[in-house]
Amino acid sequence: MYSIEMAYARMRELQDQANRSRVHKLAAEPRARRRFGRATAKKR
């Protein structure tokens, strides 16, 4: 039997996973942009 409590727990798991993924992407993006910026600055 699939209870409301089980569905709620699963929903929270998925929400936490999505939040972790979003935070990781936001943290990784500026680092990549900075590296790319430095590489282009050296070429000029």
C-alpha positions in Angstrom: 0.0 0.0 0.0 1.3 3.5 -1.0 0.4 6.0 1.7 0.3 9.8 1.7 3.3 9.8 4.0 5.3 7.7 1.6 4.4 10.0 -1.3 5.3 13.1 0.7 8.6 11.6 1.7 9.4 10.8 -1.9 8.4 14.3 -3.0 10.7 15.8 -0.3 13.6 13.6 -1.6 13.1 14.8 -5.2 12.9 18.4 -4.0 16.1 18.2 -2.0 17.9 16.5 -5.0 16.7 19.3 -7.4 17.8 22.0 -4.9 21.3 20.4 -4.6 21.6 20.2 -8.4 20.6 23.8 -8.8 23.0 25.0 -6.1 25.8 22.9 -7.7 25.2 24.4 -11.1 25.1 28.0 -9.7 28.4 27.4 -7.9 30.1 25.8 -10.9 29.1 28.4 -13.4 31.1 31.4 -12.2 34.2 29.3 -11.9 34.0 28.2 -15.5 33.3 31.8 -16.6 36.3 33.0 -14.7 38.6 30.4 -16.2 37.2 31.2 -19.7 37.8 34.9 -19.1 41.4 34.4 -18.1 42.1 32.2 -21.1 40.7 34.8 -23.5 42.6 37.6 -21.8 45.9 35.8 -22.2 45.3 35.3 -26.0 45.0 39.1 -26.6 
